[in-house]
Amino acid sequence: MEIIVRSLVLSFMTGISCKLFFETLLSERRKWAKWISHTEILAFTAGFMLIAVTPIPPYILQPVRVILVLFLITQFYYRTGIVKNLLSAVLFCSIYWLISVMLLSTAYLLPLSGTGGLYDMMEIIVEVILLCLMMAFRIGFQKRARRLAGLQWEKFGFFSILVMVVVLAVSVVTWDGTTAENYARFIVVAGMVILCVSIFYFVIWRLEKEEELQWMQLSRERAQNQMDMYHNMQRSYEQQRRLLHDYSNQLQSIQGMLMRGETAQTLEYLSGLTGNLKKSVDYVNTNNMVVNVVLNRKYQDAREKGIVMTIQVNDLSELTISEEGIVTLLVNLLDNAVEACERLVDHKIIQFKMVLEAEELILSVRNPVKEPVKIKDNRIVTSKHDRERHGIGLLNVETVVRQNNGTSILKCEGGWFYFAAVIPMAGSGD
């Protein structure tokens, strides 16, 4: 009975360590009922209890069954690829074995090594160290857990396998030796621990840098696409203005057709002309060509989608933000607002404000949302599926605001999403 209780306590401690480790590196499945996520520790505990009560296989095969149990449980509870899941299980097993080998090499240097007293407590000490280490790992990487879960670190999977192979190779060596051999073994194991920790942090740093570079590349590509779209809108805008300029010529043509009695042709001509004129109406005029082009286009798009868009602007002829910066701000903010309104059944409205007061640009966008938006550190918390769609766009917006020494804020309250920014104009001082 005592052995069963001891095994249950140790398995439960290992289960907690597993949860802390895997929930930091992997993404939990969202489709399960909430109560199922609370059974995760119990599943790990049951898995290790099964290991404890089954016959012990040859030493080389012992980590195999541990890895298999971890793999099956994490595959059920976490949303990840098979390779990444397997490598994370190998990594946890490597950490567990590394702690055991390190503690064993330390024990051979202590006077208690001959009494056997320390070995009776070896499993408990290993579990305590593992639990403390996993708690420190969870706390240290908690803010980066979502980011770590999205990293493609399986490309460095050789690290997990290498650690496991080296640990097993060291542990199968005969431990009974001279004092000098024990010290040498301790130094080797300690060095291996330091090396593994250093490599782990290097891998995480390298992967995060790669992700940042990918985001920067996507950001540049998106900004370039937006500028190309703006130039297309600008050409269309100028073409429409030329149509309005030729309005007097159009009237003369209509007059001539009526004088010739061509009533049917005149009506057909007027129908096409009226449609073109509706599309070419300037709803907004801010004395800034870039702002006019983008706002008029987005206003027309919103109307076609049944979205009411209220706009408050004034004279923006003194705007000092670059053409690319204006396009980035307006296109990303209004596209996100339009997309949010498209998800609604009714009450589709966008409230937009862009005014220049006291040499400061006040920019705000407000729209209702179907579901509450999670905001942390003034950034929207998006799922991996939504990161490319929303994350990059808002990151570009924040970059433009900061480049122009401005400040911005995001809020979601009472079913409304709100963005606001204040940007000083160049030469206006702080």
C-alpha positions in Angstrom: 0.0 0.0 0.0 2.8 2.3 0.9 4.4 1.7 -2.5 1.1 2.5 -4.3 0.7 5.8 -2.4 4.3 6.8 -3.0 3.9 6.0 -6.8 0.7 8.0 -6.9 2.2 11.0 -5.3 5.3 10.9 -7.6 3.1 10.4 -10.7 0.9 13.4 -9.7 4.0 15.6 -9.3 5.2 14.5 -12.7 1.7 15.2 -14.1 1.8 18.8 -12.9 5.3 19.2 -14.3 4.1 17.9 -17.7 1.2 20.3 -17.8 3.4 23.3 -17.0 5.9 22.2 -19.7 3.6 21.3 -22.5 1.1 24.2 -22.1 4.0 26.6 -22.5 5.3 25.0 -25.7 2.1 23.8 -27.4 -1.3 25.2 -28.1 -4.3 23.6 -26.3 -7.2 22.3 -28.3 -10.2 24.7 -28.3 -12.9 22.3 -29.5 -13.0 20.3 -26.2 -15.4 21.1 -23.5 -13.9 23.3 -20.8 -14.1 20.6 -18.2 -11.9 18.3 -20.3 -8.9 20.6 -20.0 -9.1 20.1 -16.2 -8.5 16.4 -16.6 -5.1 16.9 -18.2 -3.1 16.4 -15.0 -5.1 13.3 -14.2 -4.3 11.9 -17.6 -0.6 12.4 -17.1 -0.8 11.0 -13.6 -2.6 7.9 -14.8 0.0 7.5 -17.6 2.9 7.6 -15.1 1.1 5.3 -12.7 0.8 2.8 -15.5 4.5 3.0 -16.0 5.1 2.6 -12.3 3.1 -0.6 -12.0 4.3 -2.4 -15.2 7.5 -4.4 -15.4 10.6 -2.4 -16.0 12.0 -2.9 -19.5 15.8 -2.9 -20.3 17.3 0.5 -19.4 17.6 1.7 -23.0 13.9 1.1 -23.6 12.8 2.9 -20.4 12.6 6.3 -22.0 10.7 4.9 -25.0 7.6 4.0 -22.9 7.7 7.4 -21.2 7.9 9.2 -24.6 5.1 7.1 -25.9 2.8 7.9 -22.9 3.6 11.7 -23.2 3.0 11.6 -27.0 -0.4 10.0 -26.7 -1.6 12.3 -24.0 -0.3 15.5 -25.6 -1.7 14.5 -29.0 -5.2 14.3 -27.4 -5.0 17.6 -25.3 -2.9 19.8 -27.6 -3.3 21.1 -31.2 0.1 20.4 -32.8 1.8 18.4 -35.5 2.9 14.8 -34.9 6.6 15.6 -35.3 6.5 18.6 -33.1 4.5 16.7 -30.5 7.0 13.8 -30.5 10.0 16.0 -30.2 8.5 17.9 -27.3 7.9 14.6 -25.6 11.5 13.6 -26.2 12.7 16.9 -24.8 10.7 16.5 -21.6 12.0 13.0 -21.2 15.5 14.3 -21.8 15.1 16.9 -19.1 13.8 14.3 -16.6 16.7 11.9 -17.3 19.3 14.8 -17.2 18.1 15.8 -13.8 18.3 12.2 -12.6 21.8 11.7 -14.0 23.0 15.1 -12.5 21.6 14.2 -9.1 23.2 10.7 -9.3 26.6 12.1 -10.2 26.3 14.6 -7.3 25.3 11.8 -4.9 28.5 9.9 -5.6 30.5 12.9 -4.4 28.7 13.0 -1.0 29.6 11.1 2.2 26.1 9.6 2.2 26.7 7.8 -1.0 27.7 4.7 0.9 24.8 4.6 3.3 22.0 4.3 0.7 20.0 7.0 2.6 20.2 9.4 -0.3 19.1 6.9 -2.9 15.9 6.2 -1.0 15.0 9.8 -1.5 16.4 10.0 -5.1 13.0 9.8 -6.9 11.4 12.4 -4.6 14.3 14.8 -5.0 14.2 14.4 -8.8 10.4 15.1 -8.9 10.8 18.2 -6.6 13.6 19.6 -8.8 11.7 18.8 -12.0 8.5 20.5 -10.6 10.5 23.6 -9.5 12.2 23.8 -12.8 9.0 23.5 -14.8 7.3 26.2 -12.6 10.3 28.5 -13.2 10.0 27.7 -16.9 6.3 28.4 -17.0 6.7 31.7 -15.1 9.7 32.8 -17.2 8.0 32.1 -20.5 4.4 32.7 -19.6 4.1 36.0 -21.6 5.8 34.3 -24.6 3.8 31.0 -24.3 1.5 31.9 -27.3 4.5 32.9 -29.3 6.4 29.7 -28.4 3.5 27.6 -29.4 3.5 29.1 -32.9 7.2 28.7 -33.5 8.4 26.1 -36.0 11.1 24.8 -33.6 10.8 21.2 -34.9 13.5 22.1 -37.4 15.8 22.0 -34.4 14.5 18.6 -33.3 17.9 17.1 -33.4 18.6 18.9 -30.1 16.0 16.9 -28.2 17.2 13.6 -29.7 20.9 14.5 -29.1 20.3 15.3 -25.5 18.4 12.0 -24.9 21.1 9.9 -26.6 24.0 11.6 -24.7 22.1 11.3 -21.3 21.5 7.6 -21.9 25.2 7.1 -22.9 26.4 8.7 -19.8 23.9 6.9 -17.5 24.9 3.4 -18.7 28.5 3.9 -17.7 29.6 2.1 -14.6 29.2 4.5 -11.6 31.3 2.8 -9.1 34.8 4.3 -9.5 37.5 6.2 -7.9 36.9 9.7 -6.4 38.7 11.2 -9.4 36.5 9.4 -11.8 33.4 10.6 -9.9 34.6 14.2 -10.1 35.3 13.8 -13.8 31.8 12.4 -14.3 30.2 15.2 -12.3 32.1 17.8 -14.4 31.0 16.2 -17.6 27.3 16.0 -16.6 27.4 19.6 -15.2 28.9 20.8 -18.4 26.3 18.9 -20.4 23.6 20.6 -18.4 25.0 24.1 -19.0 25.5 23.3 -22.7 21.9 22.0 -23.1 20.4 25.1 -21.3 22.5 27.4 -23.5 21.5 25.6 -26.7 17.8 25.7 -25.7 17.9 29.4 -25.1 19.8 29.9 -28.4 17.2 27.9 -30.3 14.3 29.9 -28.8 16.2 33.2 -29.6 16.9 32.1 -33.2 13.3 31.0 -33.8 11.9 34.2 -32.5 14.3 36.2 -34.7 13.3 34.2 -37.7 9.6 34.8 -36.9 10.3 38.6 -36.5 12.0 38.6 -39.9 9.1 36.8 -41.5 6.7 39.3 -40.0 8.8 42.2 -41.3 8.8 40.6 -44.7 5.0 40.1 -44.7 4.6 43.6 -43.3 6.6 45.1 -46.2 4.8 43.0 -48.7 1.4 44.1 -47.3 2.4 47.7 -47.2 3.6 47.5 -50.9 0.3 45.8 -51.9 -1.6 48.6 -50.2 0.5 51.3 -52.0 -0.2 49.5 -55.3 -3.9 49.5 -54.5 -3.8 53.1 -53.6 -2.1 54.0 -56.9 -4.9 52.1 -58.7 -7.5 54.0 -56.7 -5.7 57.3 -57.5 -5.8 56.6 -61.2 -9.5 55.7 -61.0 -10.1 58.9 -58.9 -8.3 61.1 -61.4 -10.2 59.5 -64.3 -13.5 60.1 -62.5 -12.6 63.7 -61.9 -11.9 64.1 -65.6 -15.4 62.7 -66.3 -16.9 65.4 -64.1 -14.7 68.0 -65.8 -16.2 67.0 -69.2 -19.8 67.3 -67.8 -20.5 70.3 -70.0 -19.6 68.4 -73.1 -21.9 65.6 -72.0 -24.8 68.0 -71.7 -24.1 69.3 -75.2 -24.2 65.8 -76.5 -27.5 65.1 -74.8 -29.0 68.3 -76.1 -28.0 67.4 -79.7 -29.5 63.9 -79.4 -32.8 65.4 -78.1 -32.9 67.9 -80.9 -32.5 65.1 -83.4 -35.4 63.3 -81.7 -33.2 60.3 -80.5 -35.2 59.8 -77.3 -34.4 56.1 -76.7 -30.7 56.6 -77.4 -30.7 59.6 -75.1 -32.2 57.7 -72.2 -29.7 54.8 -72.6 -26.9 57.3 -72.7 -28.2 59.1 -69.6 -28.5 55.8 -67.7 -24.9 54.9 -68.3 -23.8 58.5 -67.5 -25.8 58.6 -64.3 -24.2 55.4 -63.1 -20.7 56.7 -63.8 -21.5 60.0 -62.0 -22.7 58.2 -58.9 -19.4 56.3 -58.7 -17.4 59.4 -59.2 -19.0 61.6 -56.6 -16.5 63.0 -54.0 -18.2 62.2 -50.7 -15.1 63.5 -48.8 -12.9 66.5 -49.5 -10.0 67.2 -47.1 -7.7 69.2 -49.4 -5.4 66.2 -49.2 -5.3 64.0 -52.3 -4.2 60.8 -50.6 -6.8 61.0 -47.8 -9.5 61.9 -50.4 -8.7 58.9 -52.6 -8.7 56.4 -49.7 -11.7 57.7 -47.8 -13.9 58.1 -50.9 -13.0 54.6 -52.0 -13.6 53.0 -48.6 -16.8 55.0 -48.1 -18.1 53.7 -51.4 -17.1 50.1 -50.5 -18.9 50.4 -47.1 -22.1 51.7 -48.7 -22.1 48.8 -51.2 -21.9 46.4 -48.3 -24.8 48.0 -46.4 -22.5 49.6 -43.8 -23.2 53.2 -42.5 -20.0 55.2 -42.3 -20.0 58.5 -40.6 -17.0 60.7 -41.3 -15.7 63.7 -39.4 -12.8 65.5 -41.1 -11.4 69.0 -41.6 -8.7 70.6 -43.7 -5.8 68.1 -43.9 -3.7 70.0 -46.4 -1.0 70.6 -43.7 -0.7 66.8 -43.0 3.0 65.9 -42.8 2.7 62.1 -42.6 4.1 60.4 -45.7 1.9 59.2 -48.5 2.8 55.6 -47.6 2.0 56.2 -43.9 -1.4 57.7 -44.6 -2.3 54.7 -46.8 -1.1 52.2 -44.2 -3.2 53.9 -41.4 -6.4 54.4 -43.3 -6.5 51.1 -45.3 -5.7 48.8 -42.4 -8.0 50.5 -39.9 -11.0 50.8 -42.3 -10.5 47.3 -43.7 -10.6 45.8 -40.2 -13.7 47.9 -39.3 -15.5 46.9 -42.5 -14.6 43.2 -41.9 -15.9 43.4 -38.4 -19.2 45.0 -39.5 -19.7 42.3 -42.2 -19.9 39.7 -39.5 -22.9 41.5 -38.0 -26.5 40.9 -38.9 -27.6 44.5 -38.2 -26.3 47.8 -36.7 -23.5 48.0 -39.2 -21.9 51.3 -38.6 -18.4 52.8 -38.7 -17.6 56.1 -36.9 -14.5 57.7 -38.4 -12.7 60.8 -37.3 -9.6 62.4 -38.7 -9.1 66.1 -37.8 -6.0 68.3 -37.6 -6.1 70.5 -34.4 -3.3 72.5 -32.8 -0.7 70.9 -35.1 -1.8 67.4 -34.0 -3.7 64.8 -36.0 -6.5 63.1 -34.1 -7.5 59.8 -35.7 -10.1 57.5 -34.4 -12.2 54.5 -35.7 -15.1 53.0 -33.8 -17.2 50.0 -34.8 -19.4 47.3 -33.2 -18.1 43.8 -33.0 -19.8 40.4 -32.9 -17.6 39.0 -30.2 -15.4 40.8 -27.6 -11.9 41.5 -28.8 -9.1 40.5 -26.4 -6.5 43.3 -26.0 -3.2 42.9 -24.1 -0.4 45.4 -24.0 -2.3 47.6 -26.4 -2.4 44.8 -29.0 -5.1 42.5 -30.1 -4.7 38.9 -29.0 -5.3 36.9 -32.1 -5.3 33.2 -32.8 -2.7 31.7 -35.1 -5.3 31.6 -37.9 -6.0 35.4 -37.5 -2.4 36.6 -37.0 -1.6 37.2 -40.7 -5.0 38.8 -41.3 -5.2 41.2 -38.3 -1.9 41.1 -36.5 0.3 42.4 -39.4 -2.1 45.2 -40.3 -2.4 46.6 -36.8 1.4 46.1 -36.4 1.9 48.3 -39.4 -0.5 50.9 -38.0 1.4 51.0 -34.7 4.7 51.3 -36.6 3.4 54.4 -38.5 2.2 56.0 -35.3 5.5 55.5 -33.5 7.5 56.6 -36.5 5.6 59.9 -36.4 6.1 60.2 -32.6 2.5 59.5 -31.9 0.6 57.5 -29.3 -2.3 55.1 -29.8 -4.8 53.1 -27.8 -7.1 50.1 -28.4 -10.2 49.4 -26.4 -13.2 47.0 -26.6 -16.1 47.9 -24.3 -19.8 47.3 -24.5 -19.6 45.5 -27.8 -17.7 48.3 -29.5 -14.1 48.3 -30.7 -12.3 51.6 -30.5 -8.9 52.8 -31.9 -7.6 56.3 -31.3 -4.2 57.9 -32.0 -2.7 61.4 -31.6 0.1 62.2 -33.9 2.0 65.5 -33.8 2.9 67.1 -37.1 6.5 67.5 -38.1 8.0 70.8 -36.8 5.3 71.2 -34.2 7.6 70.3 -31.3 6.7 67.6 -28.6 
